[in-house]
Amino acid sequence: MALVNENFLKLPGNYLFSEVAKKVAAFKTAHPDADIIRLGIGDVTRPLPPASIEAMHRAVDELSRSETFRGYGPEQGYDFLIESILRHDYATRGISLSPSEVFVSDGAKSDTGNIGDILGQDNTIGVTDPVYPVYIDSNVMAGRTGDLVNGKWSNVTYMPCTAENGFIPALPEKRVDVIYLCYPNNPTGTTLTRTELKKWVDYALANEAIIMYDAAYEAYISEEDVPHSIYEIKGAKKVAIEFRSFSKTAGFTGVRCGYTIVPKEVMAVTESGERVPLNHLWNRRQCTKFNGTSYITQRGAEAIYTSEGRQQIQETIRYYMENARIMRQGLQAAGFQVYGGVNAPYIWLKTPEGTTSWQFFDRLLHEVHIVGTPGVGFGPSGEGYFRLTAFGQREDTLRAMERIARW
Ligand code: MLT
C-alpha cells in the first residue's frame, strides 16, 4: 500500500477558517432564523473595480477570436502585468527590480504556502505569534516543525506580539534560518516602522537568514513611517522574498491573483556549502508545478494600475477603512481594548478578563449572532484576543456595532 505523508497527520483538526465555518454552519442549522453577521474570514464584499471588469471583458473577447486567442501563457506572468507592477509598486518608491524577479501567481496564500518547496527540510523557522496559519501549517506538511506540545511546535521559534510589547516582535534569541513576517499584520492589524523593520533586515543579513515578507495588506497603509515594501530597507534584496496580493487591494479574493518577488541576490546554501540563488529555484518550481495565472485575470489586475483603476481601488479601500474606524470607535465605546484598524483592515480586540478566545467566539455568535475569529486560532499568544474584519458591508458593520453596544 502507498505510504502517506505522515506530516499531514500531525496537523491539528481543521484549517482555522474551516473550523470557524463549521461552527457557524452548525449554529445556523440549529437557529435557521438567526440573522448572522459575518466578520470572521477576511473576505472582501465590494465588487471588482469597473476598470478591471472592462479589461476582463476585453480579454474574453480577445480569446473568442482566432487571431487574438491565447493558450498557455508564461508561467511567471505576462510582461504587461510585470511591467505595471515594477513601475507602480516599486519604481515609485525608488526600488529597482528586474522583470525576472517578479512571479505572478494565483495569490499570496499559495505562494507563502509553496515557497518552502525550495528550502531544505532542516531549516529552523521563526514566526510572529499570532500568525497567519498558512506559514505554520505548510511547514508542518513539509516536516520542519517537530511536534505540537501545548499549542506550540517544538522546532518553531515563536516571537510573541501582544499588547505588552506593543505587538512588536523581539528578535529571536536562538538563531533561525527562515523568518515569516506579515506587515501590515494579519491578524493583529498592527505595523512595523522603518526602524523596526530594519532590525529584521539587519538580523537576516548578520545571520544569513531569509525573511518571507507577506505584504498582502500594503495598500491599506495610511501612516507615513510604515514601509510598503521590505525593499525600502537597505540590504533587503539580499535576504527577503516579498509576497503581494490583489485580493485585498482590488477585490480579487475570488478572481485570484498575486505576485512574489524573488530577488536574484537572495541565496541559500547546499549542505556542501555552495550558495544557490533562490530566484532560479522558484522559477524552476513554478514552471514545473504552475501553468500561470489566466490571461483574463492578469488583464484585470493590470487595469488597477491605470488612473481610473487606481482611483477605484482607493475608493474601495477608503470604504473598508471607514468600516474599520466605525468598528474601532464602536468597540472602544463598548469598553473594549482595540488594536489595529489604522493601517490594516483588521481589528484585534482584547476579550473580557477571564474569557478565552473561543468562549468569546461562542458568546458573540450565540448572543448577538456575530462571527469573528478567535485569536488563539492564530497562535498561543492570540489567546485572550479576537479578530474582526473591516471587509464587511457598511450596513452589516453598523448593525454589528449596534448589537455590541446593546449587548
Ligand atoms: C484571513 O481571514 O485571514 C484571510 O482570509 C486570509 C487569506 O487571505 O487567506
Residues whose N, C-alpha, C, O or C-beta is under 5 A from the ligand:
A	BS01	MLT	G40 I41 G42 D43 K109 N186
